[in-house]
Amino acid sequence: MAPKKQPYVCRGCHRVVDGESCVMCGSSNLTQDWAGYLVIIDPKHSDIAKKMNVDTPGRVALKVR
Ligand SMILES: [Zn+2]
């Protein structure tokens, strides 16, 4: 097993990205310099999702530098 690589996070919307560009906003402005993420399962019923302006399920980084 290879060591797990830090995934990229979109600088625009803080979404954790699996590929080379953000699936949410199409940006390729990504960074690996982030810490902690939140899993949004039900954005419509999540106060944190609302606070972070997230309206689709997924992983969102908490701190992006
Ligand atoms: Zn994005």
PDB file of the backbone (N, CA, C, O) and the ligand in Angstrom, with CONECT records:
HET     ZN  A 101       1
ATOM      1  N   MET A   1       0.831  -1.212   0.000  1.00  0.00           N
ATOM      2  CA  MET A   1       0.000   0.000   0.000  1.00  0.00           C
ATOM      3  C   MET A   1       0.863   1.258   0.000  1.00  0.00           C
ATOM      4  O   MET A   1       1.728   1.427   0.860  1.00  0.00           O
ATOM      5  N   ALA A   2       0.628   2.114  -0.944  1.00  0.00           N
ATOM      6  CA  ALA A   2       1.347   3.385  -1.009  1.00  0.00           C
ATOM      7  C   ALA A   2       0.802   4.317   0.063  1.00  0.00           C
ATOM      8  O   ALA A   2      -0.379   4.261   0.406  1.00  0.00           O
ATOM      9  N   PRO A   3       1.665   5.167   0.586  1.00  0.00           N
ATOM     10  CA  PRO A   3       1.174   6.138   1.579  1.00  0.00           C
ATOM     11  C   PRO A   3       0.143   7.061   0.967  1.00  0.00           C
ATOM     12  O   PRO A   3       0.243   7.444  -0.199  1.00  0.00           O
ATOM     13  N   LYS A   4      -0.842   7.412   1.762  1.00  0.00           N
ATOM     14  CA  LYS A   4      -1.920   8.236   1.241  1.00  0.00           C
ATOM     15  C   LYS A   4      -1.462   9.672   1.023  1.00  0.00           C
ATOM     16  O   LYS A   4      -0.916  10.315   1.920  1.00  0.00           O
ATOM     17  N   LYS A   5      -1.693  10.145  -0.165  1.00  0.00           N
ATOM     18  CA  LYS A   5      -1.308  11.506  -0.527  1.00  0.00           C
ATOM     19  C   LYS A   5      -2.358  12.500  -0.052  1.00  0.00           C
ATOM     20  O   LYS A   5      -3.558  12.224  -0.053  1.00  0.00           O
ATOM     21  N   GLN A   6      -1.872  13.646   0.347  1.00  0.00           N
ATOM     22  CA  GLN A   6      -2.804  14.713   0.717  1.00  0.00           C
ATOM     23  C   GLN A   6      -3.588  15.126  -0.521  1.00  0.00           C
ATOM     24  O   GLN A   6      -2.990  15.516  -1.524  1.00  0.00           O
ATOM     25  N   PRO A   7      -4.901  15.048  -0.470  1.00  0.00           N
ATOM     26  CA  PRO A   7      -5.681  15.455  -1.649  1.00  0.00           C
ATOM     27  C   PRO A   7      -5.649  16.969  -1.857  1.00  0.00           C
ATOM     28  O   PRO A   7      -5.288  17.725  -0.955  1.00  0.00           O
ATOM     29  N   TYR A   8      -6.025  17.386  -3.033  1.00  0.00           N
ATOM     30  CA  TYR A   8      -6.084  18.817  -3.330  1.00  0.00           C
ATOM     31  C   TYR A   8      -7.417  19.396  -2.894  1.00  0.00           C
ATOM     32  O   TYR A   8      -8.437  18.710  -2.823  1.00  0.00           O
ATOM     33  N   VAL A   9      -7.362  20.686  -2.604  1.00  0.00           N
ATOM     34  CA  VAL A   9      -8.576  21.407  -2.249  1.00  0.00           C
ATOM     35  C   VAL A   9      -8.692  22.625  -3.170  1.00  0.00           C
ATOM     36  O   VAL A   9      -7.699  23.294  -3.458  1.00  0.00           O
ATOM     37  N   CYS A  10      -9.890  22.896  -3.617  1.00  0.00           N
ATOM     38  CA  CYS A  10     -10.127  24.054  -4.473  1.00  0.00           C
ATOM     39  C   CYS A  10      -9.999  25.336  -3.658  1.00  0.00           C
ATOM     40  O   CYS A  10     -10.600  25.465  -2.591  1.00  0.00           O
ATOM     41  N   ARG A  11      -9.211  26.286  -4.169  1.00  0.00           N
ATOM     42  CA  ARG A  11      -9.070  27.554  -3.452  1.00  0.00           C
ATOM     43  C   ARG A  11     -10.333  28.403  -3.568  1.00  0.00           C
ATOM     44  O   ARG A  11     -10.584  29.276  -2.737  1.00  0.00           O
ATOM     45  N   GLY A  12     -11.122  28.142  -4.602  1.00  0.00           N
ATOM     46  CA  GLY A  12     -12.312  28.948  -4.817  1.00  0.00           C
ATOM     47  C   GLY A  12     -13.439  28.579  -3.869  1.00  0.00           C
ATOM     48  O   GLY A  12     -14.015  29.456  -3.226  1.00  0.00           O
ATOM     49  N   CYS A  13     -13.763  27.298  -3.771  1.00  0.00           N
ATOM     50  CA  CYS A  13     -14.928  26.906  -2.985  1.00  0.00           C
ATOM     51  C   CYS A  13     -14.589  25.935  -1.856  1.00  0.00           C
ATOM     52  O   CYS A  13     -15.484  25.455  -1.161  1.00  0.00           O
ATOM     53  N   HIS A  14     -13.288  25.642  -1.668  1.00  0.00           N
ATOM     54  CA  HIS A  14     -12.806  24.807  -0.568  1.00  0.00           C
ATOM     55  C   HIS A  14     -13.263  23.358  -0.653  1.00  0.00           C
ATOM     56  O   HIS A  14     -13.178  22.623   0.330  1.00  0.00           O
ATOM     57  N   ARG A  15     -13.735  22.952  -1.789  1.00  0.00           N
ATOM     58  CA  ARG A  15     -14.162  21.576  -1.996  1.00  0.00           C
ATOM     59  C   ARG A  15     -12.934  20.663  -2.119  1.00  0.00           C
ATOM     60  O   ARG A  15     -11.963  21.016  -2.788  1.00  0.00           O
ATOM     61  N   VAL A  16     -12.980  19.498  -1.477  1.00  0.00           N
ATOM     62  CA  VAL A  16     -11.892  18.538  -1.641  1.00  0.00           C
ATOM     63  C   VAL A  16     -12.037  17.888  -3.009  1.00  0.00           C
ATOM     64  O   VAL A  16     -13.090  17.341  -3.337  1.00  0.00           O
ATOM     65  N   VAL A  17     -10.980  17.950  -3.800  1.00  0.00           N
ATOM     66  CA  VAL A  17     -11.014  17.562  -5.205  1.00  0.00           C
ATOM     67  C   VAL A  17     -10.262  16.246  -5.400  1.00  0.00           C
ATOM     68  O   VAL A  17      -9.169  16.069  -4.863  1.00  0.00           O
ATOM     69  N   ASP A  18     -10.840  15.337  -6.156  1.00  0.00           N
ATOM     70  CA  ASP A  18     -10.176  14.069  -6.442  1.00  0.00           C
ATOM     71  C   ASP A  18      -9.301  14.144  -7.680  1.00  0.00           C
ATOM     72  O   ASP A  18      -8.243  13.517  -7.731  1.00  0.00           O
ATOM     73  N   GLY A  19      -9.727  14.902  -8.675  1.00  0.00           N
ATOM     74  CA  GLY A  19      -8.989  14.957  -9.935  1.00  0.00           C
ATOM     75  C   GLY A  19      -8.070  16.162 -10.018  1.00  0.00           C
ATOM     76  O   GLY A  19      -7.463  16.563  -9.025  1.00  0.00           O
ATOM     77  N   GLU A  20      -7.973  16.738 -11.211  1.00  0.00           N
ATOM     78  CA  GLU A  20      -7.064  17.846 -11.451  1.00  0.00           C
ATOM     79  C   GLU A  20      -7.765  19.190 -11.420  1.00  0.00           C
ATOM     80  O   GLU A  20      -7.109  20.231 -11.393  1.00  0.00           O
ATOM     81  N   SER A  21      -9.084  19.180 -11.424  1.00  0.00           N
ATOM     82  CA  SER A  21      -9.808  20.435 -11.323  1.00  0.00           C
ATOM     83  C   SER A  21     -11.063  20.237 -10.487  1.00  0.00           C
ATOM     84  O   SER A  21     -11.533  19.116 -10.292  1.00  0.00           O
ATOM     85  N   CYS A  22     -11.588  21.340 -10.004  1.00  0.00           N
ATOM     86  CA  CYS A  22     -12.729  21.291  -9.100  1.00  0.00           C
ATOM     87  C   CYS A  22     -14.008  20.918  -9.851  1.00  0.00           C
ATOM     88  O   CYS A  22     -14.324  21.500 -10.889  1.00  0.00           O
ATOM     89  N   VAL A  23     -14.736  19.939  -9.309  1.00  0.00           N
ATOM     90  CA  VAL A  23     -15.977  19.519  -9.962  1.00  0.00           C
ATOM     91  C   VAL A  23     -17.094  20.529  -9.727  1.00  0.00           C
ATOM     92  O   VAL A  23     -18.073  20.564 -10.473  1.00  0.00           O
ATOM     93  N   MET A  24     -16.949  21.340  -8.702  1.00  0.00           N
ATOM     94  CA  MET A  24     -18.005  22.285  -8.364  1.00  0.00           C
ATOM     95  C   MET A  24     -17.932  23.562  -9.190  1.00  0.00           C
ATOM     96  O   MET A  24     -18.939  23.991  -9.752  1.00  0.00           O
ATOM     97  N   CYS A  25     -16.755  24.172  -9.269  1.00  0.00           N
ATOM     98  CA  CYS A  25     -16.668  25.462  -9.942  1.00  0.00           C
ATOM     99  C   CYS A  25     -15.765  25.406 -11.166  1.00  0.00           C
ATOM    100  O   CYS A  25     -15.599  26.410 -11.860  1.00  0.00           O
ATOM    101  N   GLY A  26     -15.173  24.228 -11.441  1.00  0.00           N
ATOM    102  CA  GLY A  26     -14.362  24.075 -12.639  1.00  0.00           C
ATOM    103  C   GLY A  26     -12.979  24.685 -12.537  1.00  0.00           C
ATOM    104  O   GLY A  26     -12.215  24.672 -13.502  1.00  0.00           O
ATOM    105  N   SER A  27     -12.652  25.226 -11.357  1.00  0.00           N
ATOM    106  CA  SER A  27     -11.363  25.882 -11.166  1.00  0.00           C
ATOM    107  C   SER A  27     -10.240  24.850 -11.075  1.00  0.00           C
ATOM    108  O   SER A  27     -10.432  23.750 -10.556  1.00  0.00           O
ATOM    109  N   SER A  28      -9.067  25.225 -11.587  1.00  0.00           N
ATOM    110  CA  SER A  28      -7.897  24.363 -11.383  1.00  0.00           C
ATOM    111  C   SER A  28      -6.924  25.040 -10.427  1.00  0.00           C
ATOM    112  O   SER A  28      -5.745  24.690 -10.367  1.00  0.00           O
ATOM    113  N   ASN A  29      -7.426  25.997  -9.696  1.00  0.00           N
ATOM    114  CA  ASN A  29      -6.635  26.682  -8.674  1.00  0.00           C
ATOM    115  C   ASN A  29      -6.734  25.875  -7.382  1.00  0.00           C
ATOM    116  O   ASN A  29      -7.567  26.149  -6.518  1.00  0.00           O
ATOM    117  N   LEU A  30      -5.855  24.864  -7.274  1.00  0.00           N
ATOM    118  CA  LEU A  30      -5.932  23.923  -6.168  1.00  0.00           C
ATOM    119  C   LEU A  30      -4.734  24.073  -5.242  1.00  0.00           C
ATOM    120  O   LEU A  30      -3.687  24.591  -5.630  1.00  0.00           O
ATOM    121  N   THR A  31      -4.910  23.612  -4.017  1.00  0.00           N
ATOM    122  CA  THR A  31      -3.816  23.661  -3.066  1.00  0.00           C
ATOM    123  C   THR A  31      -3.810  22.411  -2.202  1.00  0.00           C
ATOM    124  O   THR A  31      -4.853  21.811  -1.942  1.00  0.00           O
ATOM    125  N   GLN A  32      -2.605  22.023  -1.757  1.00  0.00           N
ATOM    126  CA  GLN A  32      -2.505  20.921  -0.795  1.00  0.00           C
ATOM    127  C   GLN A  32      -2.268  21.470   0.602  1.00  0.00           C
ATOM    128  O   GLN A  32      -2.109  20.716   1.562  1.00  0.00           O
ATOM    129  N   ASP A  33      -2.247  22.802   0.703  1.00  0.00           N
ATOM    130  CA  ASP A  33      -1.962  23.431   1.981  1.00  0.00           C
ATOM    131  C   ASP A  33      -3.266  23.764   2.699  1.00  0.00           C
ATOM    132  O   ASP A  33      -3.729  24.905   2.708  1.00  0.00           O
ATOM    133  N   TRP A  34      -3.835  22.732   3.294  1.00  0.00           N
ATOM    134  CA  TRP A  34      -5.099  22.918   3.995  1.00  0.00           C
ATOM    135  C   TRP A  34      -5.149  21.960   5.173  1.00  0.00           C
ATOM    136  O   TRP A  34      -4.326  21.051   5.278  1.00  0.00           O
ATOM    137  N   ALA A  35      -6.100  22.162   6.043  1.00  0.00           N
ATOM    138  CA  ALA A  35      -6.194  21.319   7.233  1.00  0.00           C
ATOM    139  C   ALA A  35      -7.645  21.069   7.604  1.00  0.00           C
ATOM    140  O   ALA A  35      -8.461  21.989   7.661  1.00  0.00           O
ATOM    141  N   GLY A  36      -7.938  19.840   7.847  1.00  0.00           N
ATOM    142  CA  GLY A  36      -9.240  19.449   8.344  1.00  0.00           C
ATOM    143  C   GLY A  36     -10.333  19.545   7.295  1.00  0.00           C
ATOM    144  O   GLY A  36     -10.382  20.514   6.537  1.00  0.00           O
ATOM    145  N   TYR A  37     -11.201  18.560   7.243  1.00  0.00           N
ATOM    146  CA  TYR A  37     -12.330  18.710   6.339  1.00  0.00           C
ATOM    147  C   TYR A  37     -13.608  18.213   6.977  1.00  0.00           C
ATOM    148  O   TYR A  37     -13.613  17.471   7.959  1.00  0.00           O
ATOM    149  N   LEU A  38     -14.662  18.649   6.383  1.00  0.00           N
ATOM    150  CA  LEU A  38     -15.986  18.380   6.886  1.00  0.00           C
ATOM    151  C   LEU A  38     -16.698  17.565   5.816  1.00  0.00           C
ATOM    152  O   LEU A  38     -16.606  17.876   4.629  1.00  0.00           O
ATOM    153  N   VAL A  39     -17.410  16.516   6.239  1.00  0.00           N
ATOM    154  CA  VAL A  39     -18.195  15.765   5.272  1.00  0.00           C
ATOM    155  C   VAL A  39     -19.631  16.261   5.331  1.00  0.00           C
ATOM    156  O   VAL A  39     -20.302  16.136   6.355  1.00  0.00           O
ATOM    157  N   ILE A  40     -20.087  16.817   4.235  1.00  0.00           N
ATOM    158  CA  ILE A  40     -21.467  17.290   4.148  1.00  0.00           C
ATOM    159  C   ILE A  40     -22.300  16.189   3.511  1.00  0.00           C
ATOM    160  O   ILE A  40     -22.090  15.834   2.351  1.00  0.00           O
ATOM    161  N   ILE A  41     -23.229  15.659   4.259  1.00  0.00           N
ATOM    162  CA  ILE A  41     -24.070  14.579   3.728  1.00  0.00           C
ATOM    163  C   ILE A  41     -25.413  15.150   3.298  1.00  0.00           C
ATOM    164  O   ILE A  41     -25.920  14.829   2.223  1.00  0.00           O
ATOM    165  N   ASP A  42     -25.977  15.986   4.136  1.00  0.00           N
ATOM    166  CA  ASP A  42     -27.293  16.558   3.854  1.00  0.00           C
ATOM    167  C   ASP A  42     -27.232  18.079   4.030  1.00  0.00           C
ATOM    168  O   ASP A  42     -27.598  18.603   5.082  1.00  0.00           O
ATOM    169  N   PRO A  43     -26.769  18.779   2.998  1.00  0.00           N
ATOM    170  CA  PRO A  43     -26.525  20.225   3.123  1.00  0.00           C
ATOM    171  C   PRO A  43     -27.773  21.021   3.482  1.00  0.00           C
ATOM    172  O   PRO A  43     -27.678  22.067   4.126  1.00  0.00           O
ATOM    173  N   LYS A  44     -28.927  20.543   3.079  1.00  0.00           N
ATOM    174  CA  LYS A  44     -30.161  21.290   3.351  1.00  0.00           C
ATOM    175  C   LYS A  44     -30.525  21.282   4.819  1.00  0.00           C
ATOM    176  O   LYS A  44     -31.254  22.153   5.294  1.00  0.00           O
ATOM    177  N   HIS A  45     -30.010  20.287   5.543  1.00  0.00           N
ATOM    178  CA  HIS A  45     -30.336  20.196   6.958  1.00  0.00           C
ATOM    179  C   HIS A  45     -29.105  20.338   7.837  1.00  0.00           C
ATOM    180  O   HIS A  45     -29.102  19.909   8.990  1.00  0.00           O
ATOM    181  N   SER A  46     -28.063  20.942   7.288  1.00  0.00           N
ATOM    182  CA  SER A  46     -26.843  21.128   8.055  1.00  0.00           C
ATOM    183  C   SER A  46     -26.551  22.619   8.248  1.00  0.00           C
ATOM    184  O   SER A  46     -26.383  23.361   7.280  1.00  0.00           O
ATOM    185  N   ASP A  47     -26.495  23.041   9.504  1.00  0.00           N
ATOM    186  CA  ASP A  47     -26.205  24.447   9.782  1.00  0.00           C
ATOM    187  C   ASP A  47     -24.793  24.817   9.340  1.00  0.00           C
ATOM    188  O   ASP A  47     -24.552  25.928   8.869  1.00  0.00           O
ATOM    189  N   ILE A  48     -23.868  23.879   9.493  1.00  0.00           N
ATOM    190  CA  ILE A  48     -22.485  24.156   9.094  1.00  0.00           C
ATOM    191  C   ILE A  48     -22.406  24.335   7.579  1.00  0.00           C
ATOM    192  O   ILE A  48     -21.712  25.226   7.088  1.00  0.00           O
ATOM    193  N   ALA A  49     -23.115  23.490   6.850  1.00  0.00           N
ATOM    194  CA  ALA A  49     -23.130  23.614   5.395  1.00  0.00           C
ATOM    195  C   ALA A  49     -23.669  24.966   4.968  1.00  0.00           C
ATOM    196  O   ALA A  49     -23.148  25.592   4.045  1.00  0.00           O
ATOM    197  N   LYS A  50     -24.712  25.409   5.642  1.00  0.00           N
ATOM    198  CA  LYS A  50     -25.284  26.715   5.326  1.00  0.00           C
ATOM    199  C   LYS A  50     -24.289  27.816   5.614  1.00  0.00           C
ATOM    200  O   LYS A  50     -24.127  28.749   4.827  1.00  0.00           O
ATOM    201  N   LYS A  51     -23.621  27.697   6.759  1.00  0.00           N
ATOM    202  CA  LYS A  51     -22.643  28.694   7.163  1.00  0.00           C
ATOM    203  C   LYS A  51     -21.498  28.770   6.156  1.00  0.00           C
ATOM    204  O   LYS A  51     -20.948  29.843   5.907  1.00  0.00           O
ATOM    205  N   MET A  52     -21.149  27.629   5.586  1.00  0.00           N
ATOM    206  CA  MET A  52     -20.024  27.586   4.653  1.00  0.00           C
ATOM    207  C   MET A  52     -20.480  27.715   3.203  1.00  0.00           C
ATOM    208  O   MET A  52     -19.680  27.581   2.277  1.00  0.00           O
ATOM    209  N   ASN A  53     -21.777  27.976   3.013  1.00  0.00           N
ATOM    210  CA  ASN A  53     -22.314  28.141   1.665  1.00  0.00           C
ATOM    211  C   ASN A  53     -22.151  26.899   0.803  1.00  0.00           C
ATOM    212  O   ASN A  53     -21.838  26.992  -0.385  1.00  0.00           O
ATOM    213  N   VAL A  54     -22.361  25.751   1.403  1.00  0.00           N
ATOM    214  CA  VAL A  54     -22.257  24.498   0.672  1.00  0.00           C
ATOM    215  C   VAL A  54     -23.672  23.994   0.402  1.00  0.00           C
ATOM    216  O   VAL A  54     -24.467  23.838   1.328  1.00  0.00           O
ATOM    217  N   ASP A  55     -23.983  23.739  -0.866  1.00  0.00           N
ATOM    218  CA  ASP A  55     -25.324  23.250  -1.152  1.00  0.00           C
ATOM    219  C   ASP A  55     -25.342  21.901  -1.852  1.00  0.00           C
ATOM    220  O   ASP A  55     -26.391  21.447  -2.308  1.00  0.00           O
ATOM    221  N   THR A  56     -24.183  21.262  -1.937  1.00  0.00           N
ATOM    222  CA  THR A  56     -24.147  19.905  -2.468  1.00  0.00           C
ATOM    223  C   THR A  56     -23.326  19.027  -1.528  1.00  0.00           C
ATOM    224  O   THR A  56     -22.369  19.503  -0.917  1.00  0.00           O
ATOM    225  N   PRO A  57     -23.688  17.753  -1.408  1.00  0.00           N
ATOM    226  CA  PRO A  57     -22.951  16.866  -0.518  1.00  0.00           C
ATOM    227  C   PRO A  57     -21.507  16.686  -0.966  1.00  0.00           C
ATOM    228  O   PRO A  57     -21.202  16.773  -2.155  1.00  0.00           O
ATOM    229  N   GLY A  58     -20.641  16.441  -0.026  1.00  0.00           N
ATOM    230  CA  GLY A  58     -19.231  16.230  -0.360  1.00  0.00           C
ATOM    231  C   GLY A  58     -18.331  16.633   0.786  1.00  0.00           C
ATOM    232  O   GLY A  58     -18.782  16.875   1.906  1.00  0.00           O
ATOM    233  N   ARG A  59     -17.034  16.699   0.474  1.00  0.00           N
ATOM    234  CA  ARG A  59     -16.061  17.059   1.509  1.00  0.00           C
ATOM    235  C   ARG A  59     -15.589  18.482   1.280  1.00  0.00           C
ATOM    236  O   ARG A  59     -15.274  18.868   0.154  1.00  0.00           O
ATOM    237  N   VAL A  60     -15.542  19.250   2.340  1.00  0.00           N
ATOM    238  CA  VAL A  60     -15.142  20.646   2.247  1.00  0.00           C
ATOM    239  C   VAL A  60     -14.057  20.909   3.285  1.00  0.00           C
ATOM    240  O   VAL A  60     -14.215  20.566   4.456  1.00  0.00           O
ATOM    241  N   ALA A  61     -12.960  21.515   2.854  1.00  0.00           N
ATOM    242  CA  ALA A  61     -11.856  21.806   3.763  1.00  0.00           C
ATOM    243  C   ALA A  61     -12.233  22.931   4.718  1.00  0.00           C
ATOM    244  O   ALA A  61     -12.925  23.878   4.345  1.00  0.00           O
ATOM    245  N   LEU A  62     -11.768  22.810   5.953  1.00  0.00           N
ATOM    246  CA  LEU A  62     -12.086  23.834   6.949  1.00  0.00           C
ATOM    247  C   LEU A  62     -11.095  24.990   6.887  1.00  0.00           C
ATOM    248  O   LEU A  62     -11.483  26.155   6.972  1.00  0.00           O
ATOM    249  N   LYS A  63      -9.817  24.662   6.739  1.00  0.00           N
ATOM    250  CA  LYS A  63      -8.798  25.711   6.684  1.00  0.00           C
ATOM    251  C   LYS A  63      -7.988  25.584   5.414  1.00  0.00           C
ATOM    252  O   LYS A  63      -7.328  24.569   5.189  1.00  0.00           O
ATOM    253  N   VAL A  64      -8.035  26.607   4.586  1.00  0.00           N
ATOM    254  CA  VAL A  64      -7.251  26.642   3.353  1.00  0.00           C
ATOM    255  C   VAL A  64      -6.324  27.852   3.427  1.00  0.00           C
ATOM    256  O   VAL A  64      -6.760  28.975   3.679  1.00  0.00           O
ATOM    257  N   ARG A  65      -5.021  27.594   3.199  1.00  0.00           N
ATOM    258  CA  ARG A  65      -4.097  28.729   3.284  1.00  0.00           C
ATOM    259  C   ARG A  65      -3.694  29.257   1.927  1.00  0.00           C
ATOM    260  O   ARG A  65      -2.920  30.211   1.842  1.00  0.00           O
TER     261      ARG A  65
HETATM  262 ZN    ZN A 101     -14.139  24.917  -6.582  1.00  0.00          ZN2+
END
